[in-house]
Amino acid sequence: MSSTTPQGPSGPEYLESSSGSPVAGSSAHGADHRKRLIVLGGLLGVLAVGGGAAWAASSFLSTGFQPAEALPAGTIGYVSVDLDPSGGQKIEAIRTLRKFPAFADNVDLDTDDDLRERLFTELTDSGECEGLDYAADVKPWLGDRAAVAAVDTGAESPSPVLVVQVTDAGEAEDGLATLQESCGSDAVDAATGGWAVEGDWAVIGESVEIADQVAADAGEDNLADDADFQRWTEEAGDPGIVSLYVAPAAGQYMADMMGLYGDSLGSMGGMDGMGGEGQDPLTPEMEQSLADFQGAAVTVRFDDGALEVETAGDPGQSMMALSGLDQSASDLVAGLPDDTVAAFGVGFSDGWFTQMVDNVATLGGSDMTSEEMMSEMSQASGLDLPADAEALAGDGVAVSMGSGFDLEAFFNGGPGELPVGVTIQGDPDAILAALDKVKAQMGPDADMLETEVDGDRVTISPNADYRSSLVEGGSLDESEAFDEVVADADEASALLFVDFDADDNWLARLAGEEDPEIAENIEPLSAFGVTGWIEDGVSHSVVRLTTD
C-alpha cells in the first residue's frame, strides 16, 4: 500500500510508491501538481472507465466481481463499467457500429483489439507520460472492471474515488508508482493523490488517507450488500455494460450544496425564489422533496441487437408523476395507422393539470400560489382552467406524423400539406367545447384545428387525408419496428416511437437534400423508442435504439 507524508498544516500531500520515500513539494508548484493529478486520474480513468464508455458501444456486461464490492455502503453516487464481454456479443456490437460509415472509416477496430491499449496509446502520444509502456507497466495488473464514485467519508462533501480491478496486487503497486513517476514533469515530482490496493481492487483518491478509509470501510460494509443499492439496481433490469446508482442520501447532499451556493445561484438565476443575495434558492418544499429522495439507478446494455438504457427511480422526482401522467397511453398509440413515422402519446389521470400547477408553484419557488397561477393562465389563454385543460386532454393524447412528409410541399402549400395530427381520447363534447375556446383565440389560423369524431376519440389535423387515416386507425403495435423499441409496458404513461425506415428512410432522405455524408450515416438507423411508466412505487423508463 502506498503512503504519503504531510508537508504541514497547509501543505499538500504527494503520491509515492510503496517502497519509495516521501516526495517533497512546494506550494509554488500547486498548479502543476493539480494538473498531474488530472493526468494520472485521467489516464487510469480513461483506460478503465473511459475505455468502458468505448466498450459501451461494442460490449456487454459479463458476470463476476463488481466494483461495488470495493466501495463502502456510504457511497453517494456510483458509475461502473465492465470491460469483459462475451466474444459473441462483442462481435455483434462491433458489426453494428461498422454499419455507420463514419465509424468504419475513422476507427480501425477489430473484434480482438484491446481497447485499453488503444486508449493508452492515444494518451501517451500527447507526451504527458513519456516513457510509460503499456505492456510492461499497465497490462500486467489492470483488470476489466472499474467505477468512479462519490463516497461519504465524513467530510463536508463526498470524496471522489476511482476503483479499478487489478489482476496482481504487487504489479498494481509497482504500476501505480510508475504511473505517478512517469506522468510528472520529471522523475522526482509526483501527482497529488493516493491509492490503496486491497485484494482485487485499487482504490485511488485525493489522498492516501481517503483511499485507505474507503478500502477499510468497504471491508466492513460494502455497497454491493447495501439494501438500497440492491433494490434500485435490480429495478433497473438485467445487468449492462454501464451501471449508475444514486443513493437516497444524494438528495440531502444536493439540498445542502444548493443552500451553500445559494448566493451565486440566485445572482445567476434572477428568478423567483433564486433572485436575491443571501436568499435560499430552495423552497421548503423543494428541500423536503430532496430530503425524501429514495434513490435511482440506470443500466446501459445491448439487448437483441438494440442499445438500451433502462432507468428506475423515485417517483417523487419523476416528471411523469409530477405532471400527473399515470394513466396508460399504450392503446392510443398502438392503434395508430401502420405507416406512422413518429408518434408521442401520454395518458392523464384525473386532476393532472391541478397537480402540475401545484407542483410548479410549490417546487418551483414561485411567489404566486397555485390558485393565482391558475387565474393568470386562465386570463391569458381565454380558458377556464383547470377544467378546460383537463377536458381538452381527455384521458390521453397522441401526436403523430404519417408518411408523405414533404418539406417543399409544406413551404409552398402550408400546414395543410403536413401529415401530422392529434388524437384525443375522452368525452367528445367536452373536448370540442374546450377546443372551440382555443379556436376563438386563433382567428383565421383556426382552420388548422379541423376535427373528426369517432366514438370516444377526437382527431385533429390540418390535412384532411391524414385526418381520415387517423380516424380509420391501424395496428401500429404489430409492426416489427414498434415491437423492437417500445418496452412491453401495457400501462405506459408516456410513449415515444420513431421509425427511421418508414416512408423511404424519411430522415436520411431529408438529410440527403442538405448533406449526403450525414444521410449516409443516418441511414443505418432503424427505430427509436422511449417508454415510461410507474409501477409499485417506482418510476421506470426504457430507451431503445435499433439499426438495420
C-alpha positions as CSV (number, residue, x, y, z in Angstrom):
1,M,0.0,0.0,0.0
2,S,1.4,3.4,-0.9
3,S,1.7,6.2,1.7
4,T,2.1,9.9,1.9
5,T,3.8,12.2,4.4
6,P,2.1,15.5,5.3
7,Q,4.0,18.7,4.5
8,G,2.5,20.7,7.2
9,P,-1.0,22.0,8.1
10,S,-1.3,23.9,4.8
11,G,0.9,21.8,2.6
12,P,-0.3,19.3,0.1
13,E,0.3,15.5,0.2
14,Y,2.1,13.8,-2.6
15,L,1.7,10.3,-4.0
16,E,4.6,8.0,-3.7
17,S,5.3,4.3,-4.4
18,S,5.1,1.7,-1.8
19,S,8.8,1.4,-1.5
20,G,9.9,5.0,-2.0
21,S,10.4,8.0,0.2
22,P,8.0,10.9,0.6
23,V,8.4,13.3,-2.3
24,A,9.0,16.9,-1.4
25,G,6.8,19.6,-2.9
26,S,6.1,23.3,-2.6
27,S,3.1,25.5,-2.9
28,A,4.6,27.2,-5.9
29,H,4.1,24.0,-7.8
30,G,0.5,23.7,-6.8
31,A,-0.9,24.2,-10.3
32,D,1.5,21.7,-11.8
33,H,0.5,19.2,-9.1
34,R,-3.1,19.7,-9.8
35,K,-2.5,19.2,-13.5
36,R,-0.7,16.0,-12.9
37,L,-3.5,14.7,-10.6
38,I,-5.8,15.2,-13.6
39,V,-3.3,13.4,-15.8
40,L,-2.9,10.4,-13.5
41,G,-6.6,10.1,-12.7
42,G,-7.4,10.7,-16.4
43,L,-5.0,8.0,-17.5
44,L,-6.4,5.4,-15.2
45,G,-10.0,6.6,-15.6
46,V,-10.0,6.7,-19.3
47,L,-8.2,3.3,-19.5
48,A,-10.7,1.7,-17.2
49,V,-13.8,3.9,-17.1
50,G,-13.4,5.9,-20.3
51,G,-12.4,2.7,-22.1
52,G,-15.6,1.2,-20.8
53,A,-17.5,4.1,-22.5
54,A,-16.0,3.0,-25.8
55,W,-16.8,-0.6,-25.0
56,A,-20.3,0.5,-24.2
57,A,-20.7,0.7,-28.0
58,S,-19.2,-2.7,-28.6
59,S,-19.6,-4.9,-25.5
60,F,-21.9,-6.4,-22.9
61,L,-21.6,-6.9,-19.2
62,S,-20.4,-10.2,-18.0
63,T,-20.9,-11.7,-14.6
64,G,-18.2,-11.6,-11.9
65,F,-17.0,-9.5,-9.1
66,Q,-18.1,-5.9,-9.5
67,P,-16.6,-2.6,-8.2
68,A,-19.5,-2.1,-5.7
69,E,-17.8,-4.8,-3.6
70,A,-14.8,-2.5,-3.2
71,L,-16.8,0.6,-2.1
72,P,-18.5,1.3,1.2
73,A,-22.2,1.3,1.8
74,G,-21.8,5.1,2.4
75,T,-21.3,5.6,-1.4
76,I,-23.4,8.5,-2.6
77,G,-23.1,8.1,-6.3
78,Y,-21.6,5.3,-8.5
79,V,-20.9,4.7,-12.2
80,S,-19.3,1.4,-13.1
81,V,-18.1,-0.1,-16.4
82,D,-17.4,-3.7,-17.3
83,L,-14.8,-4.4,-20.0
84,D,-15.2,-8.2,-20.0
85,P,-17.9,-9.1,-22.5
86,S,-18.5,-12.4,-24.1
87,G,-17.0,-12.8,-27.5
88,G,-20.2,-13.3,-29.4
89,Q,-21.8,-10.2,-28.0
90,K,-18.7,-8.1,-28.7
91,I,-18.7,-9.2,-32.3
92,E,-22.4,-8.4,-32.7
93,A,-21.9,-4.9,-31.3
94,I,-18.8,-4.1,-33.5
95,R,-20.7,-5.3,-36.5
96,T,-23.4,-2.9,-35.6
97,L,-21.0,0.0,-35.3
98,R,-19.5,-0.8,-38.7
99,K,-22.8,-0.1,-40.3
100,F,-22.0,3.5,-39.8
101,P,-19.5,4.7,-42.5
102,A,-18.0,7.4,-40.2
103,F,-17.1,4.7,-37.6
104,A,-15.8,2.3,-40.2
105,D,-13.7,4.9,-41.9
106,N,-12.2,6.6,-38.8
107,V,-12.0,3.8,-36.2
108,D,-9.8,0.8,-37.2
109,L,-11.3,-1.6,-34.7
110,D,-11.3,-5.4,-34.8
111,T,-13.1,-7.7,-32.5
112,D,-9.9,-9.0,-30.9
113,D,-8.4,-5.5,-30.2
114,D,-7.5,-4.4,-26.7
115,L,-9.3,-1.0,-26.4
116,R,-7.4,-0.2,-23.2
117,E,-4.1,-0.3,-25.1
118,R,-5.6,1.8,-27.9
119,L,-6.7,4.5,-25.5
120,F,-3.4,4.3,-23.6
121,T,-1.6,4.9,-26.9
122,E,-3.7,8.0,-27.6
123,L,-3.0,9.4,-24.2
124,T,0.8,8.7,-24.2
125,D,1.1,10.1,-27.7
126,S,0.4,13.5,-26.2
127,G,3.7,13.4,-24.4
128,E,2.3,13.7,-20.8
129,C,3.5,10.3,-19.7
130,E,6.8,9.9,-21.6
131,G,8.5,6.5,-21.1
132,L,5.4,4.7,-19.9
133,D,5.0,1.3,-21.6
134,Y,1.5,-0.3,-21.7
135,A,2.8,-3.9,-22.0
136,A,5.3,-3.6,-19.1
137,D,3.6,-1.0,-16.8
138,V,-0.1,-1.3,-17.2
139,K,-1.3,-4.6,-18.8
140,P,0.2,-6.9,-16.1
141,W,-2.2,-5.6,-13.5
142,L,-5.1,-3.6,-14.9
143,G,-8.3,-5.6,-14.8
144,D,-11.6,-5.4,-16.7
145,R,-13.9,-3.5,-14.3
146,A,-13.8,0.0,-12.9
147,A,-16.0,2.6,-11.3
148,V,-16.0,6.2,-10.3
149,A,-17.8,7.1,-7.1
150,A,-18.6,9.8,-4.6
151,V,-18.2,8.4,-1.1
152,D,-19.2,9.7,2.3
153,T,-16.0,9.8,4.3
154,G,-17.3,12.2,7.0
155,A,-16.1,15.3,5.2
156,E,-18.3,18.3,4.3
157,S,-18.7,16.9,0.8
158,P,-18.4,13.4,-0.7
159,S,-14.9,12.3,-1.7
160,P,-14.4,11.3,-5.3
161,V,-12.6,8.0,-5.8
162,L,-11.7,5.7,-8.7
163,V,-11.9,1.9,-8.2
164,V,-10.0,-0.3,-10.6
165,Q,-9.9,-4.0,-10.7
166,V,-6.4,-5.4,-10.5
167,T,-5.2,-8.9,-11.5
168,D,-2.0,-8.7,-9.5
169,A,-1.7,-6.6,-6.3
170,G,2.1,-6.4,-6.4
171,E,2.2,-5.5,-10.0
172,A,-0.5,-2.9,-9.3
173,E,1.6,-1.2,-6.6
174,D,4.6,-1.1,-8.9
175,G,2.4,0.1,-11.9
176,L,0.7,2.9,-10.0
177,A,4.1,4.1,-8.7
178,T,5.4,4.1,-12.3
179,L,2.3,6.0,-13.5
180,Q,3.0,8.6,-10.7
181,E,6.6,9.0,-11.7
182,S,6.1,9.0,-15.5
183,C,3.2,11.4,-15.5
184,G,5.1,14.0,-13.5
185,S,7.1,16.8,-15.1
186,D,10.2,14.9,-14.2
187,A,11.3,11.7,-12.4
188,V,11.0,13.4,-9.0
189,D,7.8,15.4,-9.0
190,A,4.6,13.5,-8.3
191,A,0.8,14.0,-8.6
192,T,-1.1,14.8,-5.5
193,G,-3.3,11.8,-4.5
194,G,-3.1,8.4,-3.0
195,W,-4.0,4.8,-3.5
196,A,-4.7,1.6,-1.6
197,V,-4.6,-1.8,-3.1
198,E,-6.8,-4.3,-1.3
199,G,-7.3,-7.8,-2.8
200,D,-8.6,-7.5,-6.3
201,W,-9.1,-3.7,-6.3
202,A,-7.1,-0.5,-6.3
203,V,-8.9,2.5,-4.7
204,I,-7.5,5.8,-5.9
205,G,-8.4,9.0,-4.0
206,E,-7.4,12.6,-3.4
207,S,-5.1,11.4,-0.6
208,V,-3.8,8.1,0.7
209,E,-5.8,8.6,3.9
210,I,-9.0,8.8,1.9
211,A,-8.1,5.7,-0.2
212,D,-7.2,3.8,3.0
213,Q,-10.5,4.8,4.7
214,V,-12.6,3.9,1.6
215,A,-10.9,0.5,1.4
216,A,-11.3,-0.1,5.2
217,D,-15.0,1.0,5.2
218,A,-15.7,-1.3,2.2
219,G,-14.2,-4.2,4.1
220,E,-16.7,-3.7,6.9
221,D,-19.9,-2.9,4.9
222,N,-19.7,-2.8,1.1
223,L,-22.0,-1.2,-1.4
224,A,-22.9,-4.4,-3.1
225,D,-24.6,-5.7,0.1
226,D,-26.5,-2.4,0.7
227,A,-30.3,-2.8,0.5
228,D,-30.9,0.5,-1.4
229,F,-28.2,-0.4,-3.9
230,Q,-29.7,-3.9,-4.4
231,R,-33.2,-2.5,-4.7
232,W,-32.6,0.1,-7.3
233,T,-30.1,-1.8,-9.5
234,E,-32.5,-4.7,-9.6
235,E,-35.3,-2.4,-10.6
236,A,-33.2,-1.1,-13.4
237,G,-33.3,-4.6,-15.0
238,D,-30.7,-7.0,-16.2
239,P,-27.0,-6.0,-15.9
240,G,-25.4,-4.0,-18.6
241,I,-22.2,-2.5,-19.8
242,V,-22.6,0.6,-17.6
243,S,-24.4,0.9,-14.3
244,L,-25.2,4.1,-12.5
245,Y,-26.6,4.3,-8.9
246,V,-27.6,7.3,-6.9
247,A,-28.2,6.7,-3.2
248,P,-31.1,8.2,-1.2
249,A,-28.5,10.4,0.7
250,A,-27.7,12.2,-2.5
251,G,-30.9,14.2,-2.2
252,Q,-29.8,15.8,1.1
253,Y,-26.3,16.4,-0.3
254,M,-27.9,18.2,-3.3
255,A,-30.1,20.3,-1.0
256,D,-27.1,21.2,1.2
257,M,-25.0,22.1,-1.8
258,M,-27.6,24.3,-3.3
259,G,-28.1,26.0,0.0
260,L,-24.3,26.5,0.3
261,Y,-24.1,28.1,-3.1
262,G,-27.4,29.9,-2.8
263,D,-26.0,33.4,-3.3
264,S,-24.2,32.6,-6.6
265,L,-27.2,30.6,-7.9
266,G,-29.5,33.5,-7.0
267,S,-27.4,36.1,-8.8
268,M,-27.2,33.9,-11.9
269,G,-30.9,32.8,-11.9
270,G,-32.7,36.1,-11.4
271,M,-35.9,34.1,-10.7
272,D,-38.5,34.0,-8.0
273,G,-37.0,32.1,-5.1
274,M,-33.5,32.5,-6.6
275,G,-33.3,36.2,-7.1
276,G,-31.6,37.9,-4.2
277,E,-28.3,37.8,-2.4
278,G,-28.5,35.7,0.7
279,Q,-31.8,34.2,-0.5
280,D,-32.1,30.4,-0.2
281,P,-32.6,29.0,-3.8
282,L,-34.7,26.2,-2.4
283,T,-38.2,26.5,-1.1
284,P,-39.0,24.4,2.0
285,E,-41.0,22.1,-0.3
286,M,-38.0,21.6,-2.6
287,E,-35.8,20.9,0.4
288,Q,-38.2,18.4,1.7
289,S,-38.6,16.7,-1.7
290,L,-34.8,16.3,-2.0
291,A,-34.5,15.1,1.6
292,D,-37.2,12.5,0.8
293,F,-35.4,11.2,-2.3
294,Q,-35.4,7.4,-2.3
295,G,-32.7,6.7,-4.9
296,A,-32.3,5.7,-8.5
297,A,-30.3,3.5,-10.9
298,V,-29.6,3.4,-14.6
299,T,-28.4,0.5,-16.7
300,V,-26.9,0.6,-20.3
301,R,-27.0,-2.6,-22.2
302,F,-27.2,-4.2,-25.6
303,D,-30.3,-6.4,-25.9
304,D,-31.2,-8.3,-29.0
305,G,-29.1,-6.0,-31.2
306,A,-30.5,-2.8,-29.7
307,L,-28.8,-0.3,-27.5
308,E,-31.0,0.0,-24.4
309,V,-30.9,2.4,-21.4
310,E,-33.2,1.5,-18.5
311,T,-33.9,3.8,-15.6
312,A,-35.7,3.2,-12.3
313,G,-36.1,5.8,-9.6
314,D,-38.0,7.6,-7.0
315,P,-41.5,8.6,-8.5
316,G,-41.4,11.7,-6.3
317,Q,-38.7,13.1,-8.6
318,S,-40.3,11.7,-11.8
319,M,-41.6,14.2,-14.5
320,M,-44.4,11.6,-15.2
321,A,-45.6,11.7,-11.6
322,L,-45.1,15.5,-11.2
323,S,-47.2,16.1,-14.4
324,G,-49.9,13.6,-13.4
325,L,-49.1,11.2,-16.2
326,D,-50.0,7.9,-14.6
327,Q,-52.7,6.5,-16.9
328,S,-52.0,4.3,-19.9
329,A,-51.3,5.8,-23.3
330,S,-50.4,2.5,-24.9
331,D,-53.7,1.7,-26.6
332,L,-53.9,5.1,-28.1
333,V,-50.5,4.9,-29.8
334,A,-50.9,1.2,-30.6
335,G,-54.0,1.8,-32.7
336,L,-52.4,4.5,-35.0
337,P,-52.0,3.8,-38.7
338,D,-49.5,1.2,-39.8
339,D,-47.4,3.7,-41.8
340,T,-46.9,6.0,-38.8
341,V,-43.5,7.6,-39.0
342,A,-43.4,9.1,-35.5
343,A,-45.7,9.3,-32.5
344,F,-45.8,10.6,-29.0
345,G,-48.5,9.6,-26.5
346,V,-49.3,10.5,-22.9
347,G,-52.0,9.3,-20.5
348,F,-53.6,11.7,-18.0
349,S,-55.0,11.0,-14.6
350,D,-57.9,12.9,-13.1
351,G,-56.8,16.3,-11.8
352,W,-53.5,16.2,-13.6
353,F,-53.5,19.9,-14.5
354,T,-54.1,21.0,-11.0
355,Q,-51.4,18.6,-9.7
356,M,-48.9,20.0,-12.3
357,V,-49.6,23.6,-11.4
358,D,-49.4,22.8,-7.7
359,N,-46.0,21.3,-8.2
360,V,-44.8,24.3,-10.2
361,A,-46.0,26.6,-7.5
362,T,-44.6,24.7,-4.6
363,L,-41.4,23.2,-6.0
364,G,-40.6,25.9,-8.5
365,G,-40.1,28.7,-6.0
366,S,-42.8,31.0,-7.4
367,D,-44.1,33.9,-5.3
368,M,-47.6,33.1,-6.6
369,T,-49.9,30.5,-5.1
370,S,-51.2,27.8,-7.4
371,E,-54.6,29.5,-7.4
372,E,-53.1,32.7,-8.5
373,M,-51.1,31.0,-11.2
374,M,-54.3,29.2,-12.4
375,S,-56.2,32.5,-12.6
376,E,-53.4,34.3,-14.5
377,M,-53.2,31.4,-17.1
378,S,-57.0,31.5,-17.5
379,Q,-56.9,35.2,-18.3
380,A,-54.1,34.8,-20.8
381,S,-55.5,31.8,-22.6
382,G,-59.2,32.5,-22.5
383,L,-59.8,29.1,-21.0
384,D,-61.5,28.1,-17.8
385,L,-58.6,26.4,-16.0
386,P,-58.2,23.7,-14.9
387,A,-61.5,22.3,-16.3
388,D,-60.9,23.2,-19.9
389,A,-57.3,21.9,-19.9
390,E,-58.3,18.6,-18.5
391,A,-61.3,18.3,-20.8
392,L,-59.2,19.1,-23.8
393,A,-56.6,16.5,-23.0
394,G,-59.1,13.8,-22.1
395,D,-57.8,10.6,-20.8
396,G,-54.9,10.6,-23.3
397,V,-53.4,12.3,-26.3
398,A,-51.3,11.0,-29.2
399,V,-49.4,13.3,-31.6
400,S,-48.4,11.6,-34.8
401,M,-46.8,12.0,-38.2
402,G,-47.6,9.8,-41.2
403,S,-45.8,9.0,-44.4
404,G,-45.5,11.5,-47.2
405,F,-43.7,14.2,-45.2
406,D,-42.6,16.8,-47.9
407,L,-40.9,20.0,-46.8
408,E,-41.2,21.6,-50.2
409,A,-44.9,21.0,-50.2
410,F,-45.2,22.4,-46.8
411,F,-43.4,25.6,-47.7
412,N,-45.4,26.0,-50.8
413,G,-48.8,24.9,-49.6
414,G,-48.8,25.5,-45.9
415,P,-49.7,23.3,-42.8
416,G,-52.5,21.5,-44.8
417,E,-49.8,19.6,-46.6
418,L,-48.3,18.1,-43.5
419,P,-49.4,14.5,-42.5
420,V,-49.5,15.4,-38.8
421,G,-52.3,15.1,-36.3
422,V,-53.5,14.8,-32.8
423,T,-55.8,12.1,-31.5
424,I,-57.6,12.7,-28.1
425,Q,-59.5,10.0,-26.2
426,G,-62.1,11.2,-23.8
427,D,-65.5,12.9,-23.7
428,P,-66.0,14.3,-27.3
429,D,-68.5,17.0,-26.2
430,A,-66.1,18.3,-23.5
431,I,-63.1,18.1,-25.9
432,L,-64.9,20.1,-28.7
433,A,-66.3,22.7,-26.2
434,A,-62.8,23.4,-24.9
435,L,-61.4,23.3,-28.5
436,D,-63.9,26.0,-29.6
437,K,-62.4,28.3,-27.0
438,V,-58.9,27.7,-28.3
439,K,-60.1,28.3,-31.9
440,A,-61.6,31.6,-30.8
441,Q,-58.2,32.8,-29.8
442,M,-56.6,31.7,-33.1
443,G,-58.7,33.7,-35.6
444,P,-58.0,32.7,-39.2
445,D,-55.5,30.1,-38.1
446,A,-58.3,28.1,-36.5
447,D,-58.6,26.1,-39.8
448,M,-55.5,24.2,-38.7
449,L,-57.7,22.6,-36.0
450,E,-60.2,20.7,-38.2
451,T,-61.7,17.8,-36.4
452,E,-63.4,14.5,-36.8
453,V,-65.2,12.5,-34.1
454,D,-65.3,8.7,-33.9
455,G,-66.7,7.2,-30.8
456,D,-64.7,8.5,-27.8
457,R,-61.9,9.9,-29.9
458,V,-61.5,13.3,-31.5
459,T,-59.0,13.6,-34.3
460,I,-57.4,17.0,-35.2
461,S,-55.3,17.6,-38.3
462,P,-54.9,20.3,-41.0
463,N,-54.5,17.5,-43.6
464,A,-57.9,16.0,-44.5
465,D,-56.4,12.8,-45.9
466,Y,-54.3,12.2,-42.8
467,R,-57.2,13.1,-40.5
468,S,-59.3,10.4,-42.2
469,S,-56.4,7.9,-41.9
470,L,-56.2,8.6,-38.1
471,V,-59.9,8.0,-37.8
472,E,-59.6,4.7,-39.6
473,G,-56.7,3.7,-37.4
474,G,-54.5,0.7,-37.7
475,S,-52.3,-1.7,-35.8
476,L,-49.0,0.1,-35.3
477,D,-48.2,-2.1,-32.3
478,E,-48.0,-5.2,-34.6
479,S,-45.1,-3.7,-36.7
480,E,-41.7,-5.1,-36.2
481,A,-40.1,-1.7,-35.6
482,F,-42.6,-0.8,-32.8
483,D,-42.1,-4.2,-31.1
484,E,-38.3,-3.8,-31.1
485,V,-38.1,-0.4,-29.5
486,V,-41.2,0.0,-27.3
487,A,-40.9,-1.7,-23.9
488,D,-43.5,-4.3,-23.0
489,A,-45.4,-2.0,-20.7
490,D,-49.2,-2.2,-21.1
491,E,-49.7,0.7,-18.8
492,A,-47.1,3.1,-20.3
493,S,-47.9,6.7,-19.1
494,A,-45.6,8.2,-21.8
495,L,-44.5,6.6,-25.1
496,L,-42.4,7.9,-28.0
497,F,-41.9,6.0,-31.2
498,V,-39.8,6.9,-34.3
499,D,-39.5,4.6,-37.4
500,F,-36.5,5.8,-39.3
501,D,-37.1,3.2,-42.1
502,A,-40.6,4.3,-42.7
503,D,-41.5,6.5,-45.7
504,D,-38.5,5.5,-47.7
505,N,-36.0,6.2,-44.9
506,W,-37.5,9.7,-44.4
507,L,-34.8,11.2,-42.1
508,A,-31.9,10.1,-44.3
509,R,-33.9,11.2,-47.3
510,L,-34.4,14.7,-45.9
511,A,-30.8,14.9,-44.6
512,G,-29.5,13.9,-48.0
513,E,-31.0,17.0,-49.5
514,E,-28.6,19.1,-47.4
515,D,-25.6,16.8,-46.8
516,P,-25.2,13.3,-48.4
517,E,-22.5,12.3,-45.9
518,I,-24.8,12.9,-43.0
519,A,-27.5,11.0,-44.7
520,E,-25.2,8.1,-45.3
521,N,-24.5,7.9,-41.5
522,I,-28.2,8.2,-40.6
523,E,-29.4,5.5,-43.0
524,P,-28.4,2.5,-40.8
525,L,-30.7,3.7,-38.0
526,S,-33.9,1.6,-37.8
527,A,-36.1,2.8,-35.0
528,F,-36.1,4.6,-31.7
529,G,-38.4,4.3,-28.7
530,V,-38.9,5.7,-25.2
531,T,-41.4,4.1,-22.8
532,G,-42.2,5.4,-19.3
533,W,-44.5,4.1,-16.6
534,I,-45.0,4.0,-12.8
535,E,-45.4,0.7,-11.1
536,D,-45.4,-0.4,-7.4
537,G,-44.0,3.0,-6.3
538,V,-41.2,3.0,-8.9
539,S,-40.8,5.3,-11.9
540,H,-39.5,3.3,-14.9
541,S,-38.2,4.3,-18.4
542,V,-36.7,2.3,-21.2
543,V,-34.9,3.9,-24.2
544,R,-34.1,1.7,-27.2
545,L,-32.3,2.3,-30.5
546,T,-32.1,-0.3,-33.2
547,T,-30.2,-0.4,-36.5
548,D,-31.0,-2.2,-39.8
